[in-house]
Amino acid sequence: MSDIHPSLKVVGEVLRSAGLLVELNGPEDVAVSGASQDSRAVRAGDLFLAWKGVTHDSHDFVHSAVAAGAVAAVVERALPVDVPQLVVTDGRRAAALVADLLAGRPAERLFMVGITGTNGKTTTALLVRHLLSTRVRAAAIGTLGLTGPDGAVRPDTEALTTPGPVQLSGWLKQLVEEDVGAVVMEASSHALEQRRLDGVRFDVAIFTNLTQDHLDYHGDLATYRGAKLLLVGRLKESGGVVVNGDDPAWSSIDAGRHTLVVFSSAAAGDLRASDVELDASGSTFTLEWKGESRRVRFPLPAGYNVENALAAAGAGLLFGLTLDEVAHGLENAPRVKGRLEVVHEDSFTVLIDFAHTPDALRGALAAVRPLTRGRLIVVFGAGGDRDRTKRGPMAVAVAELADVVILTSDNPRTEDPERILDDLAVGLSGVAFHRFVDRRDAIRHALEMAATGDTVVLAGKGHETYQVIGHEKRPFDERTVVRDCLARLGAA
């Protein structure tokens, strides 16, 4: 990549061609060496990117950014600061385009796969990364953070499902410099609607499923779906769409001139899993594609992981892998942290899962139910400052399948945890349940009551090793909590 620093004139031309530039106030010949959207991270020579967000307005920090060395700013309204300003109509979209430009447009050098949907994004992303890594160095970006070509999550990279434009462009640039050839990304509805990905063009777009989530932000399911469908508009002309044919939400998807691959385990599709057999350690199915078939032993449990495997297979086939390569890759797929992860297995079993929507809870518990000889004990909560309308349906989903229901906190954030539990309890009318605000107490109670043959599912936290209480992230790793509790009970 070139180390030549573009001028504000070049930046302005990019914004003007995108229909975003209102005016450039100040000299055009100022060179910018990088981009920043955080005034605390500004380096000398940076272009500061400001926009009015949902909870914060970064225009309030432009003066601080200039004091820290920013030589210019992209803003949605002109400010009284003594640096050139590019005034734009949409600061978020402008930030994505500018960050990509200043990073040297790294996505153009990569095979890019974007994955959206309510559930399954992380597992599918890691499966796609695994499949593509048989041909090129491949990485993944998503809920777990940045997973490098070695398959390990890099420390301190976990944040949003889809990072902000400056961080994303920086990571992609770094990966190109490491000779990575493919990157798989989780594309959240927030990121798509906020245009965080407008600096990236994808080779493949995957749609997993659509169920209720994030309605506090999007308002209704139709708007939520519309945000997800924006991913099609981020495809390269030669790109392809891989879509779950078993989810009616995508039945009318318009792939335009792009290649469309429909996958299914229940109905007709271009890519199918037939004769599916499920057990505690995974699944066996026949993978069918264009008249060919291969019998696959897939090591991830639950029927929904068969869907994730098909989604990943579709991306691999569009990349150019053979059916044999895809089948072999699926048979050697790695387990995913916090997704039906076994953390104790003796007289009773303890599983950790990230399920935090009604559909995800129903799917995870339905997978575990037939494998449980005794009682199914479920500990779960709901995130604070998030979609309240899904709380009752989450509880209903748990009540349908669990023998013992234990309500507790997830990440309460700034919301009163008792109020969150009250909302969940609405879905448990007529159902006996236990209630502990402290998640550690809830887990201890579940383990104390667990008997031979029982399965304990700790739902909602998954891979997370913290709890957000107020504005503070407090260490909370359920694996450690389980281990400590069992040690005290003499069951470790």
Residue pairs with C-beta under 8 A, 6 or more apart in sequence:
1 103
1 104
1 106
1 173
1 176
1 177
2 104
5 31
5 32
5 33
5 45
6 31
6 32
6 101
6 102
7 28
7 29
7 30
7 31
7 32
8 24
8 26
8 27
8 28
8 29
8 30
8 32
8 47
8 72
8 84
8 86
9 24
9 28
9 29
10 101
11 32
11 47
11 74
11 86
11 98
11 101
11 102
12 21
12 24
12 28
12 86
14 97
14 98
14 101
15 21
15 74
15 86
15 88
15 94
15 97
15 98
18 93
18 94
18 97
19 89
20 88
20 89
20 90
20 93
20 94
20 97
21 86
21 87
21 88
22 87
22 88
22 89
23 78
23 86
23 87
24 84
24 85
24 86
24 87
25 78
25 84
25 85
25 86
25 87
26 72
26 83
26 84
26 85
27 84
28 84
30 71
30 72
30 84
31 45
31 71
32 45
32 46
32 47
32 71
32 72
32 102
33 43
33 44
33 45
33 46
33 102
34 43
34 45
34 46
34 47
34 102
35 46
35 47
35 48
35 49
35 95
35 98
35 99
35 102
35 103
35 166
35 169
36 42
36 43
36 46
36 47
36 48
36 49
36 65
36 70
36 166
37 48
37 49
37 50
37 58
37 95
37 99
37 164
37 165
37 166
38 166
39 48
39 58
39 61
39 62
39 64
39 65
39 68
39 70
40 64
40 68
42 48
42 64
42 65
42 68
42 69
42 70
43 68
43 69
44 69
44 71
45 69
45 71
46 65
46 69
46 70
46 71
47 70
47 71
47 72
47 73
47 74
47 98
47 102
48 62
48 65
48 66
48 70
48 72
48 73
48 74
49 58
49 73
49 74
49 91
49 94
49 95
49 98
49 99
49 165
49 166
50 58
50 59
50 61
50 62
50 73
50 74
50 75
50 76
50 91
51 57
51 58
51 59
51 76
51 90
51 91
51 92
51 94
51 95
52 58
52 59
52 76
52 91
54 217
58 91
59 75
59 76
59 77
59 79
62 70
62 73
62 75
62 79
62 81
63 79
63 81
65 73
66 73
66 81
66 82
66 83
70 83
71 83
71 84
72 83
72 84
72 85
72 86
73 79
73 81
73 83
73 84
73 85
73 86
74 85
74 86
74 88
74 91
74 94
74 95
74 98
75 85
75 86
75 87
75 88
75 91
76 87
76 88
76 89
76 90
76 91
77 87
78 85
78 87
79 85
86 94
88 94
90 195
92 165
92 194
92 195
92 196
93 195
93 198
95 164
95 165
95 166
96 165
96 195
96 196
96 197
96 198
96 199
96 200
97 198
97 199
98 165
99 165
99 166
99 168
99 169
99 170
99 199
100 106
100 107
100 165
100 169
100 199
100 200
101 199
102 169
103 169
103 170
103 172
103 173
104 173
104 176
105 199
106 169
106 172
106 173
106 175
106 176
107 172
107 183
107 199
107 200
107 201
108 201
109 176
110 172
110 175
110 176
110 180
110 181
110 182
110 183
111 132
111 136
111 181
111 182
111 183
111 203
111 319
112 182
112 183
112 185
112 200
112 201
112 202
112 203
112 204
113 125
113 128
113 132
113 182
113 183
113 184
113 185
113 202
113 203
113 204
113 205
113 206
113 315
114 185
114 187
114 197
114 200
114 202
114 204
114 205
114 206
114 231
114 234
115 121
115 124
115 125
115 128
115 142
115 184
115 185
115 186
115 187
115 205
115 206
115 208
115 311
116 186
116 187
116 188
116 189
116 192
116 205
116 206
116 207
116 208
116 228
116 231
117 206
117 207
117 208
117 209
117 210
117 228
117 244
118 208
118 209
118 210
118 211
118 212
118 213
118 357
118 359
118 360
119 208
119 209
119 211
119 304
119 355
119 357
119 359
119 360
119 363
120 208
120 209
120 304
120 307
120 308
120 311
121 142
121 143
121 161
121 186
121 187
121 188
121 208
122 142
122 143
122 144
122 186
122 336
122 339
122 354
122 463
123 300
123 305
123 308
123 336
123 339
124 206
124 208
124 308
124 311
124 312
125 140
125 141
125 142
125 184
125 185
125 186
126 140
126 144
126 147
126 184
126 334
126 336
127 308
127 309
127 311
127 312
127 330
127 333
128 138
128 140
128 184
128 206
128 311
128 312
128 315
128 316
129 138
129 139
129 140
129 147
129 151
129 182
129 184
130 138
130 151
130 312
130 329
130 332
130 333
130 334
131 312
131 313
131 315
131 316
131 319
131 321
131 325
131 326
131 329
131 330
132 138
132 182
132 184
132 315
132 316
132 319
132 321
133 149
133 151
134 321
134 325
134 328
134 329
135 181
135 319
135 320
135 321
135 325
136 180
136 181
136 182
137 149
137 178
137 179
137 180
137 181
137 182
138 149
138 180
138 181
138 182
138 183
138 184
139 146
139 147
139 148
139 149
139 175
139 180
139 182
139 183
139 184
140 146
140 147
140 183
140 184
140 185
141 147
141 162
141 163
141 168
141 171
141 183
141 184
141 185
141 186
142 161
142 162
142 184
142 185
142 186
143 158
143 161
143 186
143 354
143 463
144 153
144 158
144 337
144 463
145 153
145 154
145 156
145 157
145 158
145 159
146 153
146 154
146 157
146 171
147 153
147 154
148 154
148 178
149 178
149 180
151 334
157 171
158 463
159 167
160 188
160 190
160 191
161 186
161 188
161 190
161 191
162 168
162 185
162 186
162 187
162 188
162 190
162 191
162 196
162 197
163 171
163 196
164 196
165 196
165 199
168 196
168 197
168 199
168 200
169 199
172 183
172 200
175 183
182 319
184 315
185 197
185 200
185 202
187 197
187 231
187 234
189 214
189 217
189 218
189 224
189 227
189 228
190 196
190 214
190 217
190 227
191 197
192 227
192 228
192 230
192 231
192 234
193 218
193 227
193 230
197 231
197 234
198 234
200 234
201 234
201 235
201 236
201 239
202 231
202 234
202 235
202 236
202 239
203 235
203 236
203 238
203 239
203 240
203 318
203 319
204 239
204 240
204 241
204 242
204 314
204 315
204 318
204 319
205 231
205 232
205 234
205 235
205 239
205 240
205 241
205 242
205 258
206 241
206 242
206 243
206 311
206 314
206 315
207 228
207 231
207 241
207 242
207 243
207 244
207 247
207 250
207 253
208 244
208 247
208 307
208 308
208 311
209 244
209 247
209 249
209 307
209 359
210 221
210 224
210 225
210 228
210 247
210 249
210 250
211 357
211 358
211 359
211 360
212 221
212 357
212 358
212 359
212 387
212 389
212 390
212 393
213 224
213 357
213 387
213 390
214 224
214 386
214 387
215 221
215 224
215 387
215 389
215 390
216 386
216 387
216 388
216 389
217 387
218 224
218 227
225 249
229 253
232 241
232 253
232 254
232 255
232 256
232 258
235 241
235 258
237 257
239 258
239 259
240 258
240 259
240 260
240 261
240 318
241 253
241 255
241 258
241 259
241 260
241 261
242 261
242 263
242 311
242 314
242 315
242 318
243 250
243 253
243 255
243 260
243 261
243 262
243 263
244 250
244 263
244 264
244 307
244 310
244 311
245 251
245 262
245 263
245 264
245 267
245 268
245 269
246 264
246 265
246 266
246 267
246 307
253 260
259 318
260 270
261 270
261 271
261 314
261 317
261 318
262 269
262 270
262 271
263 269
263 270
263 271
263 272
263 273
263 307
263 310
263 311
263 313
263 314
264 271
264 272
264 273
264 310
265 272
265 273
265 274
265 276
265 285
265 303
265 306
265 307
265 310
270 289
270 290
271 287
271 288
271 289
271 310
271 313
271 314
271 317
272 286
272 287
272 288
272 289
272 310
273 285
273 286
273 287
273 288
273 306
273 309
273 310
274 285
274 286
274 288
275 284
275 285
275 286
276 283
276 284
276 285
276 303
276 306
277 283
277 284
277 285
278 301
278 302
278 303
278 367
279 301
279 371
280 301
280 371
281 299
281 301
282 297
282 298
282 299
282 300
282 301
282 305
283 297
283 298
283 300
283 301
283 302
283 303
283 305
283 306
284 295
284 296
284 297
284 298
285 295
285 296
285 298
285 306
286 293
286 294
286 295
286 296
287 293
287 294
287 295
287 296
287 310
287 313
287 323
287 326
287 327
287 330
289 313
289 317
289 323
292 323
294 323
294 324
294 326
294 327
296 309
296 327
296 330
296 331
297 331
298 305
298 306
298 309
298 330
298 331
298 333
299 331
299 332
299 333
299 335
300 308
300 309
300 333
300 335
300 336
300 339
300 340
301 340
301 367
302 340
302 363
302 364
302 366
302 367
303 363
303 366
303 367
304 363
304 367
309 330
309 333
312 330
313 326
313 330
316 325
316 326
316 329
317 323
317 326
321 329
335 341
337 462
337 463
338 352
338 353
338 354
338 461
338 462
338 463
338 464
339 353
339 354
339 462
339 463
340 351
340 352
340 353
340 364
340 367
340 368
341 351
341 352
341 353
341 462
342 349
342 350
342 351
343 350
343 351
343 352
343 478
343 479
343 482
343 483
344 350
344 482
344 483
344 486
346 491
347 451
347 452
347 453
347 491
348 374
348 450
348 451
348 452
348 453
348 454
348 455
348 456
349 372
349 454
349 455
349 456
350 447
350 450
350 455
350 456
350 458
350 482
351 368
351 455
351 456
351 457
351 458
352 457
352 458
352 461
352 462
352 478
352 479
353 364
353 457
353 458
353 459
353 460
353 462
354 360
354 459
354 460
354 461
354 462
354 463
354 464
355 361
355 363
355 364
355 365
355 380
355 459
355 460
355 462
356 382
356 383
356 394
356 410
356 459
356 460
357 390
357 394
358 390
358 393
358 394
358 396
358 397
359 397
361 380
361 394
361 397
361 398
361 459
362 397
362 400
362 401
364 457
364 459
365 376
365 378
365 397
365 398
365 400
365 401
365 402
365 457
366 401
368 376
368 455
368 457
369 376
369 401
371 455
372 453
372 454
372 455
373 453
374 451
374 452
374 453
374 454
374 455
375 403
375 404
375 451
375 453
375 454
375 455
376 401
376 402
376 403
376 404
376 454
376 455
376 457
377 402
377 403
377 404
377 406
377 446
377 449
377 450
377 454
377 455
377 456
377 457
378 398
378 401
378 402
378 404
378 405
378 406
378 456
378 457
378 459
379 406
379 408
379 439
379 442
379 443
379 446
379 456
379 457
379 458
379 459
380 394
380 398
380 406
380 407
380 408
380 410
380 457
380 458
380 459
380 460
381 407
381 408
381 409
381 410
381 412
381 420
381 421
381 424
381 439
381 460
382 390
382 391
382 394
382 410
382 420
382 423
382 424
382 460
383 410
383 411
383 412
383 413
383 460
384 410
384 411
384 412
384 413
384 414
384 415
384 417
384 420
384 468
385 413
385 414
385 415
386 413
388 423
391 420
391 423
391 424
391 426
391 427
392 423
392 424
392 426
392 427
393 427
394 424
394 427
395 405
395 407
395 424
395 425
395 426
395 427
395 428
396 427
396 428
398 405
398 459
399 405
399 427
399 428
399 431
402 457
404 434
404 446
404 449
405 428
405 431
405 432
405 433
405 434
406 433
406 434
406 435
406 436
406 442
406 445
406 446
407 421
407 424
407 425
407 428
407 433
407 434
407 435
407 436
407 442
408 421
408 435
408 436
408 437
408 438
408 439
408 441
408 442
408 443
409 417
409 420
409 421
409 437
409 438
409 439
409 442
409 467
409 469
410 420
410 439
410 460
410 461
410 467
411 464
411 467
411 468
411 469
412 420
412 467
412 468
412 469
413 468
413 469
413 470
413 471
414 470
414 471
417 437
418 437
421 435
421 437
425 433
425 435
434 442
434 445
436 442
436 445
439 467
439 476
439 481
440 476
440 481
440 485
443 458
443 478
443 481
443 482
443 485
444 485
446 456
446 458
447 456
447 482
447 485
447 486
447 489
447 491
448 489
450 456
458 478
458 482
461 467
461 476
461 478
464 476
465 475
465 476
465 477
466 473
466 474
466 475
466 476
466 477
467 473
467 474
467 476
468 474
483 492
486 492
